[in-house]
């Protein structure tokens, strides 16, 4: 229908905001390669309660565009997002990270996959669950790479092979993590 995978994902995320309570903390990052100097990500909206920033998040999501000639800086971004979410983990809440990607790590200056797995392994705390939901979109996704990373943090991988898969997978992924273990999931 003339939409890109990214525009469909952003439209779906905007719709998803309407399902979240005002007390939900949401932040928005974008990533590619060398977004700010050598850093592969940019924080567009720091995590905060939707009651204070729902319109801002909605507007930012609507303005996200692909970086021309950008590649996928997946490893450095994943580690930075996990470290940030771990620092800001809130007891009694569902804490999770959603990373949407259309490819595999393409940053030749990033940490290696083995280094990322080792760092995530150090940060995991079973008493403070923090899964990563990876949403791969399109034919360039390395599903085995995402599965290896998700396994470390008790996360999941969802693949949207076709643009029409994005909305149902997005909502399915979020609904699967709608409660904290051990009362659900698994």
OpenMM code with the backbone's topology and positions (N, CA, C; nanometers):
from openmm import Vec3, app, unit

residues = "UNK UNK UNK UNK UNK UNK UNK UNK UNK UNK UNK UNK UNK UNK UNK UNK UNK UNK UNK UNK UNK UNK UNK UNK UNK UNK UNK UNK UNK UNK UNK UNK UNK UNK UNK UNK UNK UNK UNK UNK UNK UNK UNK UNK UNK UNK UNK UNK UNK UNK UNK UNK UNK UNK UNK UNK UNK UNK UNK UNK UNK UNK UNK UNK UNK UNK UNK UNK UNK UNK UNK UNK UNK UNK UNK UNK UNK UNK UNK UNK UNK UNK UNK UNK UNK UNK UNK UNK UNK UNK UNK UNK UNK UNK UNK UNK UNK UNK UNK UNK UNK UNK UNK UNK UNK UNK UNK UNK UNK UNK UNK UNK UNK UNK UNK UNK UNK UNK UNK UNK UNK UNK UNK UNK UNK UNK UNK UNK UNK UNK UNK UNK UNK UNK UNK UNK UNK UNK UNK UNK UNK UNK UNK UNK UNK UNK UNK UNK UNK UNK UNK UNK UNK UNK UNK UNK UNK UNK UNK UNK UNK UNK UNK UNK UNK UNK UNK UNK UNK UNK UNK UNK UNK UNK UNK UNK UNK UNK UNK UNK UNK UNK UNK UNK UNK UNK".split()
positions = [
    Vec3(0.0797, -0.1207, 0.0000),
    Vec3(0.0000, 0.0000, 0.0000),
    Vec3(0.0833, 0.1261, 0.0000),
    Vec3(0.2069, 0.1199, -0.0492),
    Vec3(0.2906, 0.2388, -0.0561),
    Vec3(0.3635, 0.2727, 0.0722),
    Vec3(0.3512, 0.1902, 0.1732),
    Vec3(0.4199, 0.2144, 0.3003),
    Vec3(0.5482, 0.1334, 0.3072),
    Vec3(0.6451, 0.1852, 0.3799),
    Vec3(0.7668, 0.1090, 0.4063),
    Vec3(0.7458, 0.0264, 0.5330),
    Vec3(0.8349, -0.0701, 0.5556),
    Vec3(0.8276, -0.1477, 0.6802),
    Vec3(0.8383, -0.0547, 0.7997),
    Vec3(0.9283, 0.0428, 0.7911),
    Vec3(0.9476, 0.1364, 0.9016),
    Vec3(0.8222, 0.2194, 0.9262),
    Vec3(0.7606, 0.2703, 0.8208),
    Vec3(0.6411, 0.3527, 0.8416),
    Vec3(0.5268, 0.2698, 0.8986),
    Vec3(0.5148, 0.1440, 0.8564),
    Vec3(0.4110, 0.0568, 0.9131),
    Vec3(0.4382, 0.0272, 1.0604),
    Vec3(0.5645, 0.0055, 1.0944),
    Vec3(0.5991, -0.0191, 1.2347),
    Vec3(0.5688, 0.1037, 1.3195),
    Vec3(0.6031, 0.2219, 1.2722),
    Vec3(0.5784, 0.3445, 1.3490),
    Vec3(0.4284, 0.3701, 1.3638),
    Vec3(0.3522, 0.3434, 1.2585),
    Vec3(0.2068, 0.3579, 1.2671),
    Vec3(0.1501, 0.2606, 1.3702),
    Vec3(0.1994, 0.1373, 1.3691),
    Vec3(0.1543, 0.0372, 1.4657),
    Vec3(0.1925, 0.0780, 1.6079),
    Vec3(0.3137, 0.1296, 1.6258),
    Vec3(0.3571, 0.1736, 1.7587),
    Vec3(0.2709, 0.2898, 1.8078),
    Vec3(0.2353, 0.3801, 1.7187),
    Vec3(0.1465, 0.4902, 1.7574),
    Vec3(0.0112, 0.4357, 1.8027),
    Vec3(-0.0412, 0.3375, 1.7314),
    Vec3(-0.1679, 0.2757, 1.7716),
    Vec3(-0.1530, 0.2054, 1.9062),
    Vec3(-0.0384, 0.1408, 1.9264),
    Vec3(-0.0129, 0.0708, 2.0516),
    Vec3(-0.0090, 0.1627, 2.1721),
    Vec3(0.0302, 0.2878, 2.1533),
    Vec3(0.0320, 0.3840, 2.2638),
    Vec3(-0.1057, 0.3990, 2.3266),
    Vec3(-0.2076, 0.3891, 2.2441),
    Vec3(-0.3440, 0.4039, 2.2942),
    Vec3(-0.3862, 0.2928, 2.3880),
    Vec3(-0.3132, 0.1811, 2.3858),
    Vec3(-0.3455, 0.0673, 2.4720),
    Vec3(-0.2723, 0.0718, 2.6052),
    Vec3(-0.1770, 0.1619, 2.6175),
    Vec3(-0.0945, 0.1670, 2.7378),
    Vec3(-0.1503, 0.2671, 2.8385),
    Vec3(-0.1372, 0.2320, 2.9661),
    Vec3(-0.1833, 0.3201, 3.0734),
    Vec3(-0.0908, 0.4405, 3.0867),
    Vec3(-0.1439, 0.5478, 3.1427),
    Vec3(-0.0654, 0.6698, 3.1625),
    Vec3(0.0556, 0.6479, 3.2529),
    Vec3(0.0506, 0.5474, 3.3401),
    Vec3(0.1618, 0.5208, 3.4316),
    Vec3(0.2739, 0.4412, 3.3651),
    Vec3(0.2535, 0.3965, 3.2420),
    Vec3(0.3560, 0.3211, 3.1710),
    Vec3(0.4708, 0.4129, 3.1325),
    Vec3(0.5926, 0.3704, 3.1621),
    Vec3(0.7106, 0.4453, 3.1194),
    Vec3(0.7511, 0.3959, 2.9813),
    Vec3(0.7686, 0.4889, 2.8896),
    Vec3(0.8079, 0.4572, 2.7528),
    Vec3(0.9180, 0.5526, 2.7110),
    Vec3(1.0158, 0.4998, 2.6413),
    Vec3(1.1195, 0.5809, 2.5797),
    Vec3(1.1348, 0.5364, 2.4350),
    Vec3(1.1928, 0.6218, 2.3535),
    Vec3(1.2112, 0.5901, 2.2123),
    Vec3(1.3556, 0.6196, 2.1724),
    Vec3(1.4203, 0.5183, 2.1172),
    Vec3(1.5535, 0.5322, 2.0603),
    Vec3(1.5455, 0.4953, 1.9132),
    Vec3(1.6354, 0.5478, 1.8340),
    Vec3(1.6568, 0.5010, 1.6972),
    Vec3(1.8022, 0.4560, 1.6880),
    Vec3(1.8277, 0.3649, 1.5955),
    Vec3(1.9658, 0.3222, 1.5780),
    Vec3(1.9943, 0.2917, 1.4326),
    Vec3(2.1202, 0.3086, 1.4006),
    Vec3(2.1736, 0.2795, 1.2686),
    Vec3(2.3232, 0.2607, 1.2908),
    Vec3(2.4058, 0.3273, 1.2160),
    Vec3(2.5488, 0.3314, 1.2448),
    Vec3(2.5896, 0.4773, 1.2529),
    Vec3(2.6751, 0.5032, 1.3515),
    Vec3(2.7291, 0.6370, 1.3719),
    Vec3(2.6219, 0.7460, 1.3660),
    Vec3(2.5254, 0.7315, 1.4548),
    Vec3(2.4155, 0.8296, 1.4638),
    Vec3(2.4625, 0.9613, 1.5247),
    Vec3(2.5426, 0.9496, 1.6295),
    Vec3(2.5989, 1.0678, 1.6964),
    Vec3(2.7466, 1.0384, 1.7194),
    Vec3(2.8322, 1.0857, 1.6304),
    Vec3(2.9733, 1.0483, 1.6366),
    Vec3(2.9851, 0.8990, 1.6077),
    Vec3(3.0534, 0.8278, 1.6954),
    Vec3(3.0671, 0.6830, 1.6788),
    Vec3(2.9517, 0.6051, 1.7419),
    Vec3(2.8641, 0.6750, 1.8130),
    Vec3(2.7524, 0.6074, 1.8813),
    Vec3(2.6457, 0.5693, 1.7786),
    Vec3(2.5982, 0.4465, 1.7896),
    Vec3(2.5054, 0.3902, 1.6913),
    Vec3(2.3588, 0.4182, 1.7217),
    Vec3(2.3283, 0.4882, 1.8261),
    Vec3(2.1888, 0.5124, 1.8629),
    Vec3(2.1721, 0.6572, 1.9051),
    Vec3(2.0461, 0.6975, 1.9035),
    Vec3(2.0109, 0.8315, 1.9491),
    Vec3(1.8840, 0.8198, 2.0323),
    Vec3(1.8844, 0.8782, 2.1495),
    Vec3(1.7670, 0.8789, 2.2360),
    Vec3(1.6787, 0.9954, 2.1912),
    Vec3(1.5609, 0.9614, 2.1398),
    Vec3(1.4672, 1.0658, 2.0957),
    Vec3(1.3756, 1.1096, 2.2090),
    Vec3(1.3342, 1.0130, 2.2915),
    Vec3(1.2507, 1.0419, 2.4081),
    Vec3(1.3027, 0.9559, 2.5225),
    Vec3(1.3563, 1.0164, 2.6285),
    Vec3(1.4006, 0.9360, 2.7431),
    Vec3(1.2804, 0.8686, 2.8097),
    Vec3(1.3024, 0.7553, 2.8744),
    Vec3(1.1907, 0.6872, 2.9407),
    Vec3(1.1237, 0.7777, 3.0431),
    Vec3(0.9915, 0.7750, 3.0400),
    Vec3(0.9138, 0.8531, 3.1341),
    Vec3(0.7680, 0.8145, 3.1231),
    Vec3(0.6862, 0.8555, 3.2202),
    Vec3(0.5454, 0.8179, 3.2197),
    Vec3(0.4715, 0.8781, 3.1005),
    Vec3(0.3863, 0.7963, 3.0402),
    Vec3(0.3081, 0.8436, 2.9264),
    Vec3(0.2181, 0.9600, 2.9634),
    Vec3(0.1783, 0.9686, 3.0905),
    Vec3(0.0935, 1.0811, 3.1325),
    Vec3(0.1620, 1.2146, 3.1055),
    Vec3(0.2934, 1.2146, 3.1044),
    Vec3(0.3705, 1.3373, 3.0847),
    Vec3(0.4177, 1.3546, 2.9401),
    Vec3(0.4139, 1.2466, 2.8599),
    Vec3(0.4760, 1.2581, 2.7281),
    Vec3(0.4084, 1.1768, 2.6181),
    Vec3(0.2845, 1.1429, 2.6349),
    Vec3(0.2139, 1.0631, 2.5333),
    Vec3(0.2159, 1.1329, 2.3969),
    Vec3(0.1809, 1.2609, 2.3920),
    Vec3(0.1794, 1.3328, 2.2646),
    Vec3(0.3186, 1.3410, 2.2039),
    Vec3(0.4167, 1.3654, 2.2883),
    Vec3(0.5552, 1.3735, 2.2390),
    Vec3(0.5986, 1.2417, 2.1780),
    Vec3(0.5734, 1.1304, 2.2468),
    Vec3(0.6102, 0.9982, 2.1940),
    Vec3(0.5379, 0.9731, 2.0622),
    Vec3(0.4087, 1.0021, 2.0597),
    Vec3(0.3296, 0.9817, 1.9374),
    Vec3(0.3891, 1.0606, 1.8210),
    Vec3(0.4208, 1.1868, 1.8440),
    Vec3(0.4758, 1.2721, 1.7387),
    Vec3(0.6146, 1.2269, 1.6946),
    Vec3(0.6982, 1.1877, 1.7902),
    Vec3(0.8326, 1.1404, 1.7565),
    Vec3(0.8241, 1.0144, 1.6714),
    Vec3(0.7370, 0.9213, 1.7102),
    Vec3(0.7216, 0.7986, 1.6311),
    Vec3(0.6806, 0.8310, 1.4878),
    Vec3(0.5933, 0.9292, 1.4717),
    Vec3(0.5483, 0.9680, 1.3384),
    Vec3(0.6566, 1.0331, 1.2539),
    Vec3(0.7594, 1.0821, 1.3178),
    Vec3(0.8657, 1.1515, 1.2449),
    Vec3(0.9900, 1.0689, 1.2169),
    Vec3(0.9936, 0.9438, 1.2621),
    Vec3(1.1128, 0.8607, 1.2426),
    Vec3(1.1242, 0.8209, 1.0956),
    Vec3(1.2428, 0.8425, 1.0411),
    Vec3(1.2724, 0.8059, 0.9027),
    Vec3(1.4012, 0.7253, 0.8991),
    Vec3(1.4186, 0.6475, 0.7956),
    Vec3(1.5414, 0.5697, 0.7788),
    Vec3(1.6582, 0.6643, 0.7530),
    Vec3(1.7746, 0.6292, 0.8051),
    Vec3(1.8953, 0.7073, 0.7824),
    Vec3(1.9516, 0.6683, 0.6455),
    Vec3(1.9648, 0.7637, 0.5557),
    Vec3(2.0204, 0.7312, 0.4245),
    Vec3(2.1603, 0.6703, 0.4389),
    Vec3(2.1843, 0.5630, 0.3703),
    Vec3(2.3136, 0.4934, 0.3725),
    Vec3(2.3523, 0.4431, 0.5108),
    Vec3(2.2556, 0.4285, 0.6008),
    Vec3(2.2842, 0.3770, 0.7343),
    Vec3(2.2823, 0.2250, 0.7343),
    Vec3(2.3585, 0.1672, 0.8231),
    Vec3(2.3581, 0.0228, 0.8439),
    Vec3(2.3018, -0.0052, 0.9822),
    Vec3(2.3047, -0.1302, 1.0202),
    Vec3(2.2442, -0.1713, 1.1469),
    Vec3(2.3506, -0.1813, 1.2557),
    Vec3(2.3461, -0.0914, 1.3516),
    Vec3(2.4361, -0.0935, 1.4672),
    Vec3(2.3704, -0.1667, 1.5821),
    Vec3(2.3432, -0.2942, 1.5614),
    Vec3(2.2611, -0.3723, 1.6548),
    Vec3(2.3297, -0.4022, 1.7877),
    Vec3(2.4559, -0.4428, 1.7859),
    Vec3(2.5195, -0.4898, 1.9091),
    Vec3(2.5413, -0.3784, 2.0101),
    Vec3(2.6022, -0.2691, 1.9670),
    Vec3(2.6267, -0.1582, 2.0609),
    Vec3(2.4951, -0.1022, 2.1148),
    Vec3(2.3949, -0.0930, 2.0274),
    Vec3(2.2648, -0.0406, 2.0694),
    Vec3(2.1975, -0.1333, 2.1685),
    Vec3(2.1996, -0.2628, 2.1409),
    Vec3(2.1379, -0.3601, 2.2316),
    Vec3(2.2009, -0.3519, 2.3696),
    Vec3(2.3336, -0.3462, 2.3746),
    Vec3(2.4010, -0.3388, 2.5040),
    Vec3(2.3660, -0.2085, 2.5761),
    Vec3(2.3695, -0.0967, 2.5068),
    Vec3(2.3384, 0.0324, 2.5701),
    Vec3(2.1945, 0.0355, 2.6207),
    Vec3(2.1019, -0.0165, 2.5413),
    Vec3(1.9611, -0.0187, 2.5828),
    Vec3(1.9421, -0.1078, 2.7053),
    Vec3(2.0093, -0.2221, 2.7074),
    Vec3(1.9953, -0.3131, 2.8214),
    Vec3(2.0559, -0.2510, 2.9478),
    Vec3(2.1710, -0.1889, 2.9346),
    Vec3(2.2331, -0.1237, 3.0501),
    Vec3(2.1431, -0.0131, 3.1053),
    Vec3(2.0873, 0.0668, 3.0158),
    Vec3(1.9991, 0.1769, 3.0578),
    Vec3(1.8729, 0.1233, 3.1258),
    Vec3(1.8116, 0.0221, 3.0658),
    Vec3(1.6897, -0.0354, 3.1241),
    Vec3(1.7193, -0.1058, 3.2562),
    Vec3(1.8352, -0.1653, 3.2677),
    Vec3(1.8734, -0.2297, 3.3942),
    Vec3(1.8883, -0.1246, 3.5027),
    Vec3(1.9509, -0.0112, 3.4700),
    Vec3(1.9678, 0.0971, 3.5692),
    Vec3(1.8330, 0.1533, 3.6133),
    Vec3(1.7360, 0.1525, 3.5233),
    Vec3(1.6059, 0.2136, 3.5517),
    Vec3(1.4964, 0.1112, 3.5769),
    Vec3(1.5341, -0.0112, 3.6095),
    Vec3(1.4384, -0.1185, 3.6321),
    Vec3(1.3466, -0.0800, 3.7492),
    Vec3(1.2159, -0.1020, 3.7322),
    Vec3(1.1186, -0.0613, 3.8340),
    Vec3(1.0491, -0.1851, 3.8896),
    Vec3(1.0592, -0.2094, 4.0200),
    Vec3(0.9920, -0.3254, 4.0794),
    Vec3(0.8401, -0.3152, 4.0634),
    Vec3(0.7767, -0.4297, 4.0482),
    Vec3(0.6314, -0.4342, 4.0372),
    Vec3(0.5779, -0.3931, 3.9019),
    Vec3(0.6648, -0.3664, 3.8071),
    Vec3(0.6253, -0.3273, 3.6727),
    Vec3(0.6755, -0.4316, 3.5725),
    Vec3(0.6173, -0.4297, 3.4553),
    Vec3(0.6681, -0.5114, 3.3459),
    Vec3(0.7778, -0.4293, 3.2801),
    Vec3(0.8995, -0.4773, 3.2918),
    Vec3(1.0147, -0.4093, 3.2347),
    Vec3(1.0564, -0.4879, 3.1115),
    Vec3(1.0616, -0.4215, 2.9973),
    Vec3(1.1064, -0.4903, 2.8762),
    Vec3(1.1589, -0.3910, 2.7755),
    Vec3(1.2329, -0.4443, 2.6803),
    Vec3(1.2900, -0.3654, 2.5719),
    Vec3(1.2379, -0.4249, 2.4420),
    Vec3(1.1940, -0.3400, 2.3519),
    Vec3(1.1534, -0.3836, 2.2186),
    Vec3(1.2530, -0.3260, 2.1196),
    Vec3(1.3195, -0.4133, 2.0460),
    Vec3(1.4151, -0.3704, 1.9436),
    Vec3(1.3644, -0.4209, 1.8093),
    Vec3(1.3346, -0.3288, 1.7209),
    Vec3(1.2906, -0.3628, 1.5854),
    Vec3(1.4074, -0.3401, 1.4902),
    Vec3(1.4336, -0.4383, 1.4058),
    Vec3(1.5461, -0.4293, 1.3138),
    Vec3(1.5115, -0.4905, 1.1790),
    Vec3(1.5751, -0.4397, 1.0750),
    Vec3(1.5541, -0.4949, 0.9416),
    Vec3(1.6769, -0.5712, 0.8921),
    Vec3(1.7702, -0.5955, 0.9813),
    Vec3(1.8916, -0.6632, 0.9353),
    Vec3(1.9675, -0.7319, 1.0460),
    Vec3(2.0955, -0.7359, 1.0278),
    Vec3(2.1893, -0.7948, 1.1233),
    Vec3(2.2903, -0.6872, 1.1583),
    Vec3(2.3728, -0.7125, 1.2588),
    Vec3(2.4731, -0.6130, 1.2952),
    Vec3(2.5679, -0.5909, 1.1770),
    Vec3(2.5747, -0.4666, 1.1307),
    Vec3(2.6607, -0.4304, 1.0181),
    Vec3(2.7730, -0.3355, 1.0585),
    Vec3(2.7850, -0.3079, 1.1862),
    Vec3(2.8834, -0.2098, 1.2313),
    Vec3(3.0166, -0.2788, 1.2560),
    Vec3(3.1115, -0.2564, 1.1680),
    Vec3(3.2426, -0.3210, 1.1811),
    Vec3(3.3252, -0.2636, 1.2958),
    Vec3(3.2759, -0.1565, 1.3581),
    Vec3(3.3470, -0.0972, 1.4714),
    Vec3(3.2812, -0.1303, 1.6056),
    Vec3(3.1796, -0.2157, 1.6050),
    Vec3(3.1086, -0.2469, 1.7294),
    Vec3(3.1743, -0.3625, 1.8033),
    Vec3(3.1212, -0.3872, 1.9214),
    Vec3(3.1631, -0.5060, 1.9941),
    Vec3(3.1207, -0.6281, 1.9129),
    Vec3(3.1799, -0.7400, 1.9418),
    Vec3(3.1450, -0.8633, 1.8709),
    Vec3(3.0203, -0.9257, 1.9333),
    Vec3(2.9642, -1.0223, 1.8635),
    Vec3(2.8478, -1.0928, 1.9188),
    Vec3(2.8862, -1.1644, 2.0476),
    Vec3(3.0026, -1.2269, 2.0483),
    Vec3(3.0477, -1.2977, 2.1696),
    Vec3(3.0633, -1.2006, 2.2870),
    Vec3(3.1176, -1.0820, 2.2601),
    Vec3(3.1310, -0.9818, 2.3664),
    Vec3(2.9944, -0.9362, 2.4160),
    Vec3(2.9003, -0.9171, 2.3243),
    Vec3(2.7657, -0.8760, 2.3645),
    Vec3(2.7003, -0.9829, 2.4495),
    Vec3(2.7098, -1.1071, 2.4081),
    Vec3(2.6512, -1.2170, 2.4861),
    Vec3(2.7139, -1.2210, 2.6250),
    Vec3(2.8446, -1.2045, 2.6341),
    Vec3(2.9128, -1.2063, 2.7641),
    Vec3(2.8657, -1.0905, 2.8527),
    Vec3(2.8515, -0.9717, 2.7952),
    Vec3(2.8065, -0.8551, 2.8726),
    Vec3(2.6616, -0.8715, 2.9189),
    Vec3(2.5761, -0.9192, 2.8300),
    Vec3(2.4361, -0.9419, 2.8690),
    Vec3(2.4268, -1.0471, 2.9788),
    Vec3(2.5070, -1.1511, 2.9676),
    Vec3(2.5069, -1.2574, 3.0679),
    Vec3(2.5420, -1.2017, 3.2060),
    Vec3(2.6370, -1.1092, 3.2114),
    Vec3(2.6747, -1.0461, 3.3385),
    Vec3(2.5612, -0.9611, 3.3954),
    Vec3(2.4827, -0.9000, 3.3082),
    Vec3(2.3782, -0.8065, 3.3516),
    Vec3(2.2460, -0.8731, 3.3893),
    Vec3(2.2239, -0.9951, 3.3447),
    Vec3(2.0971, -1.0633, 3.3706),
    Vec3(2.0809, -1.0885, 3.5207),
    Vec3(1.9610, -1.0611, 3.5698),
    Vec3(1.9267, -1.0866, 3.7096),
    Vec3(1.7888, -1.1513, 3.7107),
    Vec3(1.7808, -1.2825, 3.7348),
    Vec3(1.6515, -1.3511, 3.7298),
    Vec3(1.5473, -1.2935, 3.8261),
    Vec3(1.5909, -1.2274, 3.9334),
    Vec3(1.4964, -1.1671, 4.0273),
    Vec3(1.4404, -1.0362, 3.9750),
    Vec3(1.5038, -0.9833, 3.8709),
    Vec3(1.4599, -0.8577, 3.8089),
    Vec3(1.4513, -0.8802, 3.6575),
    Vec3(1.3460, -0.9501, 3.6117),
    Vec3(1.3368, -0.9860, 3.4701),
    Vec3(1.3396, -0.8634, 3.3789),
    Vec3(1.4144, -0.8763, 3.2714),
    Vec3(1.4259, -0.7696, 3.1723),
    Vec3(1.4471, -0.8337, 3.0347),
    Vec3(1.3395, -0.8873, 2.9782),
    Vec3(1.3535, -0.9508, 2.8464),
    Vec3(1.3659, -0.8479, 2.7346),
    Vec3(1.4278, -0.8908, 2.6275),
    Vec3(1.4299, -0.8111, 2.5054),
    Vec3(1.3415, -0.8817, 2.4039),
    Vec3(1.2502, -0.8068, 2.3452),
    Vec3(1.1692, -0.8569, 2.2353),
    Vec3(1.2317, -0.8038, 2.1074),
    Vec3(1.2843, -0.8927, 2.0272),
    Vec3(1.3406, -0.8534, 1.8985),
    Vec3(1.2346, -0.8746, 1.7925),
    Vec3(1.2105, -0.7724, 1.7146),
    Vec3(1.1173, -0.7830, 1.6037),
    Vec3(1.1962, -0.7617, 1.4760),
    Vec3(1.2163, -0.8709, 1.4020),
    Vec3(1.2875, -0.8640, 1.2760),
    Vec3(1.1886, -0.8400, 1.1633),
    Vec3(1.2235, -0.7472, 1.0751),
    Vec3(1.1315, -0.7115, 0.9672),
    Vec3(1.2020, -0.7257, 0.8328),
    Vec3(1.1520, -0.8155, 0.7495),
    Vec3(1.2014, -0.8263, 0.6130),
    Vec3(1.3030, -0.9366, 0.5928),
    Vec3(1.3543, -0.9449, 0.4710),
    Vec3(1.4398, -1.0574, 0.4329),
    Vec3(1.5840, -1.0497, 0.4828),
    Vec3(1.6313, -0.9349, 0.5307),
    Vec3(1.7706, -0.9218, 0.5719),
    Vec3(1.7979, -0.9582, 0.7158),
    Vec3(1.6983, -1.0059, 0.7877),
    Vec3(1.7125, -1.0345, 0.9305),
    Vec3(1.7862, -1.1662, 0.9508),
    Vec3(1.8813, -1.1664, 1.0432),
    Vec3(1.9507, -1.2892, 1.0819),
    Vec3(1.8809, -1.3428, 1.2069),
    Vec3(1.7856, -1.4328, 1.1847),
    Vec3(1.7044, -1.4838, 1.2950),
    Vec3(1.7886, -1.5585, 1.3977),
    Vec3(1.8900, -1.6316, 1.3544),
    Vec3(1.9727, -1.7058, 1.4502),
    Vec3(2.0508, -1.6093, 1.5397),
    Vec3(2.0958, -1.4978, 1.4848),
    Vec3(2.1658, -1.3956, 1.5634),
    Vec3(2.0726, -1.3412, 1.6715),
    Vec3(1.9511, -1.3051, 1.6326),
    Vec3(1.8555, -1.2501, 1.7291),
    Vec3(1.8172, -1.3533, 1.8342),
    Vec3(1.7974, -1.4778, 1.7926),
    Vec3(1.7638, -1.5837, 1.8889),
    Vec3(1.8750, -1.6054, 1.9906),
    Vec3(1.9997, -1.5991, 1.9473),
    Vec3(2.1112, -1.6152, 2.0407),
    Vec3(2.1105, -1.5045, 2.1460),
    Vec3(2.0839, -1.3820, 2.1033),
    Vec3(2.0809, -1.2698, 2.1968),
    Vec3(1.9599, -1.2778, 2.2896),
    Vec3(1.8435, -1.3095, 2.2330),
    Vec3(1.7211, -1.3166, 2.3132),
    Vec3(1.7298, -1.4249, 2.4193),
    Vec3(1.7915, -1.5346, 2.3857),
    Vec3(1.8019, -1.6470, 2.4797),
    Vec3(1.8731, -1.6054, 2.6086),
    Vec3(1.9728, -1.5203, 2.5979),
    Vec3(2.0507, -1.4775, 2.7140),
    Vec3(1.9642, -1.4033, 2.8148),
    Vec3(1.8689, -1.3251, 2.7670),
    Vec3(1.7901, -1.2371, 2.8538),
    Vec3(1.6448, -1.2834, 2.8677),
    Vec3(1.6189, -1.4085, 2.8337),
    Vec3(1.4846, -1.4664, 2.8399),
    Vec3(1.3865, -1.3862, 2.7541),
    Vec3(1.4343, -1.3425, 2.6391),
    Vec3(1.3519, -1.2655, 2.5475),
    Vec3(1.2922, -1.3534, 2.4391),
    Vec3(1.2430, -1.2899, 2.3358),
    Vec3(1.1796, -1.3603, 2.2240),
    Vec3(1.2154, -1.2898, 2.0938),
    Vec3(1.2014, -1.3650, 1.9857),
    Vec3(1.2227, -1.3118, 1.8516),
    Vec3(1.0951, -1.3314, 1.7724),
    Vec3(1.0547, -1.2275, 1.7058),
    Vec3(0.9382, -1.2312, 1.6183),
    Vec3(0.9841, -1.1823, 1.4818),
    Vec3(0.9463, -1.2546, 1.3779),
    Vec3(0.9871, -1.2175, 1.2427),
    Vec3(0.8643, -1.1796, 1.1610),
    Vec3(0.8678, -1.0597, 1.1073),
    Vec3(0.7636, -1.0121, 1.0166),
    Vec3(0.8214, -1.0191, 0.8753),
    Vec3(0.7960, -1.1301, 0.8095),
    Vec3(0.8513, -1.1505, 0.6760),
    Vec3(0.7896, -1.0556, 0.5741),
    Vec3(0.6623, -1.0265, 0.5910),
    Vec3(0.5893, -0.9374, 0.5005),
    Vec3(0.5433, -0.8143, 0.5787),
    Vec3(0.5321, -0.7001, 0.5123),
    Vec3(0.4827, -0.5811, 0.5825),
    Vec3(0.3483, -0.6039, 0.6521),
    Vec3(0.2628, -0.6868, 0.5948),
    Vec3(0.1322, -0.7126, 0.6563),
    Vec3(0.1438, -0.7892, 0.7880),
    Vec3(0.2614, -0.8470, 0.8155),
    Vec3(0.2828, -0.9205, 0.9405),
    Vec3(0.3154, -0.8296, 1.0581),
    Vec3(0.3535, -0.7048, 1.0306),
    Vec3(0.4063, -0.6185, 1.1355),
    Vec3(0.3057, -0.5924, 1.2464),
    Vec3(0.1853, -0.5497, 1.2127),
    Vec3(0.0885, -0.5162, 1.3173),
    Vec3(0.0502, -0.6368, 1.4025),
    Vec3(0.0106, -0.7515, 1.3439),
    Vec3(-0.0256, -0.8641, 1.4306),
    Vec3(0.0901, -0.9148, 1.5165),
    Vec3(0.2103, -0.9125, 1.4623),
    Vec3(0.3254, -0.9589, 1.5403),
    Vec3(0.3570, -0.8606, 1.6519),
    Vec3(0.3510, -0.7326, 1.6241),
    Vec3(0.3790, -0.6307, 1.7257),
    Vec3(0.2859, -0.6485, 1.8456),
    Vec3(0.1564, -0.6574, 1.8196),
    Vec3(0.0607, -0.6698, 1.9297),
    Vec3(0.0691, -0.8065, 1.9973),
    Vec3(0.0979, -0.9097, 1.9224),
    Vec3(0.1154, -1.0435, 1.9806),
    Vec3(0.2365, -1.0454, 2.0733),
    Vec3(0.3453, -0.9851, 2.0291),
    Vec3(0.4665, -0.9822, 2.1100),
    Vec3(0.4432, -0.9090, 2.2411),
    Vec3(0.3789, -0.7943, 2.2355),
    Vec3(0.3547, -0.7189, 2.3581),
    Vec3(0.2560, -0.7899, 2.4503),
    Vec3(0.1562, -0.8553, 2.3922),
    Vec3(0.0587, -0.9230, 2.4783),
    Vec3(0.1191, -1.0442, 2.5471),
    Vec3(0.2163, -1.1089, 2.4843),
    Vec3(0.2817, -1.2239, 2.5476),
    Vec3(0.3546, -1.1832, 2.6746),
    Vec3(0.4017, -1.0603, 2.6788),
    Vec3(0.4755, -1.0130, 2.7945),
    Vec3(0.3892, -0.9222, 2.8816),
    Vec3(0.2584, -0.9479, 2.8838),
    Vec3(0.1645, -0.8651, 2.9584),
    Vec3(0.1609, -0.8908, 3.1071),
    Vec3(0.2400, -0.9842, 3.1565),
    Vec3(0.2482, -1.0060, 3.3009),
    Vec3(0.3871, -1.0581, 3.3353),
    Vec3(0.4192, -1.0553, 3.4623),
    Vec3(0.5512, -1.0947, 3.5094),
    Vec3(0.5556, -1.2432, 3.5447),
    Vec3(0.6670, -1.3112, 3.5165),
    Vec3(0.6839, -1.4461, 3.5671),
    Vec3(0.6891, -1.4403, 3.7195),
    Vec3(0.6559, -1.5412, 3.7931),
    Vec3(0.6259, -1.6754, 3.7441),
    Vec3(0.4767, -1.6959, 3.7179),
    Vec3(0.3943, -1.5940, 3.7337),
    Vec3(0.2501, -1.6135, 3.7222),
    Vec3(0.2039, -1.6383, 3.5791),
    Vec3(0.2856, -1.6034, 3.4830),
    Vec3(0.2485, -1.6300, 3.3442),
    Vec3(0.3740, -1.6491, 3.2613),
    Vec3(0.3548, -1.6809, 3.1359),
    Vec3(0.4607, -1.7031, 3.0391),
    Vec3(0.5475, -1.8201, 3.0810),
    Vec3(0.5694, -1.9037, 2.9919),
    Vec3(0.6537, -2.0233, 3.0046),
    Vec3(0.5721, -2.1437, 3.0336),
] * unit.nanometer
topology = app.Topology()
chain = topology.addChain("A")
for resn in residues:
    res = topology.addResidue(resn, chain)
    for name in ("N", "CA", "C"):
        topology.addAtom(name, app.Element.getBySymbol(name[0]), res)
